[in-house]
Every structure is written in structure tokens, then in C-alpha cells.
Amino acid sequence: MAELRLPAPPRRHLLSIADLERGDVERVLDTAQSLAASLEREVKKLPTLRGRTVVNLFYESSTRTLASFELAAKRLSADTMSLRSAGSSVDKGESLKDTALTLSAYEPDVIVVRHPSIGAPQLVARLTDAHVVNAGDGKHQHPTQALLDLYTMREALGRLEGLQVAVVGDVLHSRVARSLVQALGLVGAHSLLVGPPTLVPRGIDALGCEVSHDIAAIADADVVYVLRMQHERMGEAFVPSLREYTALYGIGPARVRDGQVVMHPGPMNRGVEIDPRVADSAAALVTDQVRSGLVVRMAVLYDVLTVAPVEARVHAEVA
């Protein structure tokens, strides 16, 4: 009898929240919670990914995301290499395709990609044999930010099911907002997008959220999630002035009721979308988000390298 040859299972990636199911999200969050306990020890390094190589390929500026991915890989004992576009062959005109092929020759296990163009991580995934994690592509997706935000909410409030989350500000240019709305929908939370009509794209309610242009709508929310005004992505005036935007949509003490928590993905424009008195208050979970970023990205690296995708599990069962 001829030997049954099954196709090789596909590589596991994290490119978009839309690719995940509720079980995937809960598995990553639970893994992050387990890993968080290891950070309380005197020796924080784990041997989990020893012998693996993680490459961070960043075409955009980053502090939190790059630092947390680097530290996450090191805490799991992986070898790491970080490549920024500035100072690399990108400055000489090298394409993303050629950079990806060059990195692929080193046989990395994971490539973490941040790029200003939508779809760049998907391109890298097609060109290499590495597992690819999207660390932000244009205005499209930022899945690990959404996962760390869910983790932060669950740790602070004890649940995700039924939470009311108001996302306020520059939705138009925000990959964070798109990923977060999709992630909240997966775990049974409700999201409301609030901002001026010029900064809330038409049809975004198709993602499963509500939309309001009245800042008073945040009053019933459990979480007020403040988005950064992304000046670098604005080629024209979307608001009459920053002062007017702050007056109408800025989150100050008078707009935060007792019991609400406030979040921001960073970096913050203090005095624009968020008042320093709120940013530095007990209600703010901004520092918690940074801490969550480390353990969640540890969990993501572990997940893409060790958890078999559905197709692979099917192949294993058939075999």
C-alpha cells in the first residue's frame, strides 16, 4: 500500500485579530497570566524558547512595542536581533521583499514586523518560513496591543464578558481601535467609538461597535480608552484646532466618573487627548498596559511557536 503523504501544516502567524477565535484569545491571556508569575521570581528568565531566534523588523518608531518584544524574547531565552529601517539597507532603497529574503537566509523562527504599509506582515509571511507577528501595519491592525489591552482589563476588572468600553478620539488613523473593537467582540464585551465625524470613518460600525459623536456617551462605560491624536498620519486638518478638540473630546477629570478606569496605548499627548491629572490618577491603567505588554508578548511568542494550528492538529489526528 502506498504511503499516505499529508501536506505540511501551515506556519502559525499572528497577523490580525480577525484571524482569531475566542478560544485563541483566552488561551493567550491565560498563558500570559501564567507567565506573569515567573516575573515575580528573583531569576526571571525561562528556558522555554532556548535555541529559537526572534527578529524584530521595525520600519516605524516604537518604544513600548519594540522594547517589550525584545525583552519578551530574552525572558524566554530566545536569541534576538532587532533591525530598524533607519541605518539599514532600507536607507539605500532596499525593498521590503529583499529585506525579508535576506533575513530569511538566517533562518529565524519568528519575525516581528512593524511597517507603515497595510499588508506588510502578510507579505513577509509569504516570503519566509518564519512565524510572523504583526506589530502594527499602517492603519490596519495591531493585534498584540489589543490582546494586552484585554489582559489589562481582565486583571483590573476581573472580567471581559459584558464590559462596556468607550474608545475615544482619532479612530480614523488608529490600527489600535480596529484591533481592539474586534477583540472586544470576540470576548463578549461591548464597544462604543466616540469622536468628531471627521475622525470616525463611515461604516466602521460593521466591525460590531456603536458610534457616537457626543462625548457624554462615555458616561456609562466601564473603560474609557483614549486614542492618541496621530499628527504624523494627518496630511490635512481634521479638526479646527487642537484646543477645540481638547475642549470637545479631551478626557479630563470632569469627564471621568467614579468607578471608571482609563486606558491609553501610548505615547500620550498630554494636554491634548488626555489631561495629565487623569493620566496620573489612580483610575489610569497606562502603566499596567506597559507591564501587560511584556507578558502578553511572551505569551504570543510562545503561542505561535508551540501551539499547532487547526490544520496541523487535524493532520496529527489523521496520522
N, C-alpha and C positions, 0 to 999 in steps of 0.2 A: 504494500500500500504506500502510495506517495506521501511524503511528509507534508503535513499541513503547515504552511508558512503564513503567519499572520503579519500584517503590516506593522512597522514600528510605531509605537504610540507617539502622539504629538508632544512636543515640548510644552511644559506648563508655563504660562506667562500671566502677568497682571497688567493688562493694557487699559481696561475700562471697568467701572463698576457695573456697567450693563452686561458684562460677561459673567457676573457672579450670581449665585443664588443665595437665599437666606442662610442656608447651611454653611456655605463657604464663608460668609461674613462672620457667623457665630464661631466657626472653627478658628479663624484668625484671631478674633477677640479673646477667645478662651486661651489660645496659645500665648497671646501677649500677656494675659493675666498670670499664667504660669511662669513665664519668663521674668516678669516683674519681680517675683520673689527672689530670683537669683541676684538681682541688683542690690538687694539688702545685705548680701554677704560681703565679707571683707575682700575676698577674691571674687571678682565679678565675671571673670572670663569663663566661658563654657567651651568644651571641645566639640560642640555639635557639628560645625562646618569645617573642621580641620582638613586641610588639603584642597579646599574649594577656593576659587578665585572670583571675586566680585569687582567689576569695573564700573565706576561712576562716570558717565559721559554727559557733561553738562554744558549746554550751549547758552544758558541764561544764568544770570546772577542768582546766587542762593546762599543763605546762611543755614537756616534750620534744616532744610531737606537734605542738603549735601552732608552737613555735619552729622546728622542722625543716621544716614545711610552708611557713612564711613565708620562711625562708632558701632553701629549695629553689627556690621560685618566683623569688626575686630572683636567685639564681645562674644561672637560665636566662633572665634578662632579662624576665620577665613582670611586669606591673603587679599589685600585690596590695592586698587590703583584708581586714582581719580584724574580725569582728563577734562580740563576746561577748554572751551574753544579759543579763548584768548591765550596767545602764546604757543598754540599748537599749529599744525599744518593747515588748520581751517583758515588761519590768517593769510595763508598763501593761496587760498582758493580751493582747497580740497573739499570735495563733496561729502555729504553725509554717507552716501553709499561707499565711497572709497575708505572713509574713516572706519565704518563698520566692518568692512572686509579686512582692513589692517588689524583691527582689534580681534577679529575672529581668528586670525592666524595664531594668536597667543592662546587660543582655546579656553577662554573664560567660561565659568559656569553660569554667571549671571551678569547681564549688562543693565545697569540702571540708567535711563535716558531722560534728560530734560531738554526740551527743544521748543523754540518759538513757533514751529510749524505744526499744524494739526496732522496727525498720522505718522509723525517721525518714528515713534516707538514701534509701530506696526511694520514700518519699512525695515528697521533694524532686526525685528523678529524674523522677517522673511529672508534676510541676507546672512544670518548667522545661525549657529547651532546652539547658541546660549539661550538660557531662560531670560526673558526681557521684562523689566518692571518699568512702567510709565511713571516718571517723577514729575509729570506736567508737560502737556503738549499744547501750546497756543492757548486758545480759549476753550479747548475741548474737554480734557479730563485731568484730574489729579487724584487718582483712586486712593493712594496711601494717606493723603490728607483727610479724605472722607472717613477712612477706617479709623484713623487716630482720633478724629472728632467723635465718632460713635463711642469709641473706647472711653474717652474723657467724659462724655455724657453719662455713660453707664456707671462709671466709677463714682461720679459726683451725685447722681440722682437715683442710682440703684435700679434703673430700668431703661428700656428703649421703647418698648411697646406702649403706644398711646401718648408719647411725648408730643408736645406742641412746640415746634421750632420755627421762629421767625428769622429769616435771613434778610438782612437789611443792607442796601447800598448799591454798589456798582455790579449788578448781576450781569450786565451785557458783556463785560470783559472777563468774567470770572469763571475759570475752569473749576475752582473750588465749589462754587454754588451748584454747578451742574452735577458734579460727582456726589455732593452731599445730598441733594434732593433725591437722587436715585437710591443712594444708600439708606436714607431715612425711610423711603417707601418699602425697601426690602425687609426692614425690621419692624414694620407696623407703626412707625411714627408719622406724624403729620407735619408738612412743611408749608410755610407761607412766605412768599417773596415780597419784599416791600422796598420801593424805591421810586424815583421820578420816572415818568413814562419814557424818557429818553435813555434810561439805563436799565430798563427791564424789557428784554426782547419779546416781541409778539410771538405767541404760540408756545412759550416756554411752559405753560400750564399743561402741555401734553406730557411732560415728564411726571405728572401726578401731583402737582402742587397747586396751591391757590396763589393769586396775585392781588396785591393792593398797592395803591399809591398814597395811602394815608398812614402816616407814622403811628397814629393812635391804634392801629390794628395790632401792634405788638403787645398790647396790654394783657392779653390772655395767654401769651406764650410762656412756656417753662424755660426756654432758652432763647436769648437774643443773640444771634450770630451776626457779627458786624463784619462787613466786607471792606477791604481796602479800596480807596479810590485809585485806580490804576492809570496814573497820568502818562506812563510810558507807552500805553496802548491807545491813547486818545489822540487822534490826528485832527480833531476838531473840538469845539466847545459843546459838551453835552449838558452842562449846567451853566446858568448865567454867571455864577461866581462860586468859589469855594465857601465864601462867607454865607451866601444864601443857602447853599447845600447844607452846611452845618446847622443853620437855623431850622431848616425844614426836616432834615433826616439824621443829623448828628445825634449820637447816643450819649446824653448827659444824665446827671443824677435824677433830674425830674422825670425822665422817661423810663427809669428802671424801678419797678415796684419791688417790695419786699418778697423774697422767695424766688425771684428770677435769678438765673445765672447768665453771665455774659461771656461770649467767646469771640475770638478774632484769630484768623490764620497767620497773621504777621506777614511782613512788617507793618506796624501800625503807623498811621499818620495822626499822631496825637493832636488834638485840637481841630481835626477835620471831621473824620467819621466817628471818632470816639473821644470823649472828654478824658483828660488824664485822671480826673477824680474817679471815673468809672474804671478805667484801665488798671488803676492801682488799688481798687477796692476789694473787699472780701468776696464780692459777687463775681469777680473776674476769674476765669479759669485759663487765662492765657498761658501762664507758666505751666499749669497742668498739661496743656496741649503739647508744649515742648517736651515735657517728660514722657508723655504718651507716645510721641513720635518715635522715640528710641525703641521702646518695647514693641510697638506695633510693627515697625520696620524690621526688627529682629524676627518677629513672627512671620512677616511676609517673605523674607529671605528663606527662612526655614520651610515655609509652606510651598513655595514654588520648586524647591529642590527635593522635597521629601514626600509630598502628597501626590499620589498619582491622579491624573485627570480621569474623567469618566471613561474615555475610550480605553485608557490603559487598564483600568480596573476590569472592564469588560473582557479585554484580551486575557488578563490573568485568570479570570474565572473560566473562560473557554479552555485555556491551556490546562 
